Protein backbone atom coordinates (compact mmCIF):
# COMPACT_ATOMS: atom_id res chain seq x y z
CA UNK A 1 0.00 0.00 0.00
CA UNK A 2 1.30 3.45 -0.93
CA UNK A 3 0.92 6.08 1.74
CA UNK A 4 0.37 9.64 0.66
CA UNK A 5 2.36 12.45 2.19
CA UNK A 6 1.45 16.09 2.70
CA UNK A 7 3.50 16.87 -0.37
CA UNK A 8 1.44 14.44 -2.44
CA UNK A 9 -1.87 15.93 -1.36
CA UNK A 10 -0.85 19.59 -1.50
CA UNK A 11 -1.82 21.45 -4.63
CA UNK A 12 0.36 24.25 -5.97
CA UNK A 13 -2.86 26.22 -6.47
CA UNK A 14 -3.85 26.00 -2.80
CA UNK A 15 -2.24 27.70 0.19
CA UNK A 16 -0.39 25.30 2.44
CA UNK A 17 2.08 24.10 -0.16
CA UNK A 18 4.67 24.17 2.59
CA UNK A 19 7.69 26.40 2.91
CA UNK A 20 8.71 25.76 -0.68
CA UNK A 21 7.83 28.31 -3.33
CA UNK A 22 4.88 26.97 -5.34
CA UNK A 23 6.00 26.23 -8.91
CA UNK A 24 2.84 27.84 -10.31
CA UNK A 25 4.01 31.33 -9.27
CA UNK A 26 5.22 33.62 -12.07
CA UNK A 27 3.69 31.43 -14.76
CA UNK A 28 1.07 34.01 -15.77
CA UNK A 29 0.00 37.59 -15.05
CA UNK A 30 -2.51 36.61 -12.35
CA UNK A 31 0.04 34.52 -10.48
CA UNK A 32 2.94 36.96 -10.81
CA UNK A 33 4.82 37.22 -7.54
CA UNK A 34 3.81 40.89 -7.25
CA UNK A 35 0.09 40.36 -7.96
CA UNK A 36 -2.77 40.80 -5.47
CA UNK A 37 -3.64 37.10 -5.89
CA UNK A 38 -0.21 36.04 -4.64
CA UNK A 39 -0.36 38.66 -1.87
CA UNK A 40 -3.63 37.13 -0.66
CA UNK A 41 -2.94 33.41 -1.08
CA UNK A 42 0.86 33.23 -0.81
CA UNK A 43 1.88 36.29 1.24
CA UNK A 44 5.25 34.77 2.12
CA UNK A 45 6.16 34.78 -1.59
CA UNK A 46 4.72 38.21 -2.44
CA UNK A 47 7.37 40.54 -3.86
CA UNK A 48 5.31 43.66 -4.60
CA UNK A 49 5.12 46.85 -2.61
CA UNK A 50 3.35 46.72 0.75
CA UNK A 51 1.45 49.92 -0.14
CA UNK A 52 -0.23 48.36 -3.15
CA UNK A 53 -1.92 45.72 -1.01
CA UNK A 54 -4.24 48.19 0.69
CA UNK A 55 -5.06 49.81 -2.66
CA UNK A 56 -5.77 46.46 -4.36
CA UNK A 57 -7.97 45.17 -1.53
CA UNK A 58 -9.77 48.42 -0.77
N, C-alpha and C positions, 0 to 999 in steps of 0.2 A: 504494500500500500504506500502511495506517495503522499507525504504530508505537505500541505501548503505552508508557506511562510508568509509573514507580513509583506515581504517584498513581492511575492507572487500575487497577493490579493490587492495590493495597492495599485491604483490607476494613476498614470501621470497627469490625468485631467482632474483628479480630485486632490484636495488638500490632504496632508498626512502621508505624503510620499516619502517621508523620512527626512533626514538631514541632507540628503543628496539633492542636487539641483535637478528638477524634473526635466527630462529631455525634450519635452514639448515646448518649453520656453524658447522664445526668439525664433519660432518657426513660421510665424505670421504676424500681421500687424496687431491683432487683438491680443496675442500672447507675447508681445514684445516685453522685455524686462522692465520697461519704463511705462507700461500701460496701466490704466486703472484696474483692469481685470487682474493683473498680476499683483498689484498693490492690495487688492481685496482678498484674493485667494492664496497668494504666495508672498506675503509681506516680507519674509526673510530674504527673498530673492529680488525684491523691487529695487530698481536702480535709478528711478526718477527723482525729481525734486520733492521734498516733503511738502512744500507749499501747494503743489498741484493736486495733492490728494484732497484737500478740503474743497478746492474749486470743482474737482471732478465729481465728488460725492454730493456737494451742496446744490 
